[in-house]
Amino acid sequence: MRKLLAIIALSALINTPSVAGKLIVDALETHSTMIDLPSSETASISFKRCGDCATQYATATVTTIYELEGRRVSLSELRAALAIKPAPLAVLYRVSDSTLVRISAY
């Protein structure tokens, strides 16, 4: 039930338009083996939506949220956990300036 509520809340956040009708936050589902996590609190990540798609970038900030199995963790804790046990990720970033909002590992 908790996961269902989280999915519903995430869906609402992702699909929330701005006043101008533009997407505010976009999300990418990927796997920790397919993406390099930020090396520091202000580093960038790169990703592709598909094999033929252009590479996109998002920049982490000190306000970027990192989650592991539903609990908030530091970037170093997330990196350490995923080095031991790779996992699926949800990556959320702000469309207007490509700021990394959240990385959640499940």
Beta strands, then each sheet from edge to edge (+ up, - down):
strand 1: 25-31
strand 2: 44-47
strand 3: 56-59
strand 4: 65-68
strand 5: 71-73
strand 6: 88-94
strand 7: 99-105
sheet 1: 1+ 6- 7+ 4+ 5-
sheet 2: 2+ 3-
end
